[in-house]
Amino acid sequence: MPSAPAHAPSPTTPAPLDAAGSVELAVVERSGFIESRHIGAAVVVDADGRVLRAVGEARALVFPRSTLKPVQALAVLGTGARFTDEELVLGTASHCGSPAHLAVVEGMLAADGRDASALQCPAQWPLGARERAARQAAGLGPARITMNCSGKHAAFLRASDALGADAEHYLDAEHPLQRRIVETIEEWTGEPVAHSGLDGCGAPLHATSLVGLARAIARIAAGADAHAARLMAAVQAAPWAIDGPGRANTEAIERLGVLAKIGAEGLVVIGTPSGHAVAVKVLDGSMRATTPVALALLVAEGLVDPAAASEVVAAGREPVLGGETVVGGLRVTAV
């Protein structure tokens, strides 16, 4: 059982994002009637952290969940651990659990003299609906390796080896790798870690503001140092590995040449090679509006091609149906 990080909020720590700090980001319309509204906050920054556009309270704290994986990957690279492109992207991924994803993770573990029993993420069904259905049809259940963070955990194990640290306790908050991750988060976000907890995969999780999170992603996307450049090259070489063919992050990377990463509970970050990034948090945790809002904000700032952005949104669009007729859909209102 991993130990919980010791950081706790102080009286001067920014508060978590709440309804008062949120604004409407998008609506869902049915037959000309607004049926649902998504509220939250978002920000577009450059690599210096200069805010180009903010909606809602972008300096409030959020748990960044898997949008923090690119920063964690920098810490892993900083240990001297070596990876192929596909392995590095799986270390950054929230993968859908396809056979191709599982093969890379199994290969990482085998190369290090391990198997899936060494993973300390929980046993879960694959993130992808098709992948879950295929596993059920084969009479198989949830597994550690099909959990969407299994690649990150395999990378953590390899990084522990590179540090000469106890790999059995790689999730403990005081483990040398986890301490290195905190230092990397503070360096790249430009913010002190003020509150920590545990992520769904069991790893330590550290709160950031949306501004700090976007700043880190902007710097990574611009290849601000050798590790960031290495990560970006890997993501561009193997975009399928970070999510899955036809899925939101992979579509954005392939069509726009960006770094895109979702996070549970309504989060997404997208960074451009020009050194700009957007971070979005939908307050109620829904993922439906995240990528459309993020891309609309980047388009509004002239940072991505509008036609290509529209293609990404269309690829993931969930139409509102009345029987077999499309009677509505999601509309971004943040811009």
Secondary structure, DSSP 8 states (H G I E B T S, - for coil): ----------TTS--B--GGG-EEEEEEEETTEEEEEEEEEEEEEETT--EEEEES-TTSEE--GGGGHHHHHHHHHTTT----HHHHHHTT------HHHHHHHHHHHHHTT--GGG--S--B--SSHHHHHHHHHTT---BTTTSTTHHHHHHHHHHHHHHT--GGGTTSTTSHHHHHHHHHHHHHHSS----EEE-TTSSEEE-EEHHHHHHHHHHHHTT-SHHHHHHHHHHHH-GGGGS-TTSHHHHHHHHH--EEEEETTTEEEEEETTTEEEEEEETT---TTHHHHHHHHHHHTT-S-HHHHHHHHHHT---EEETTEEEEEEEE---
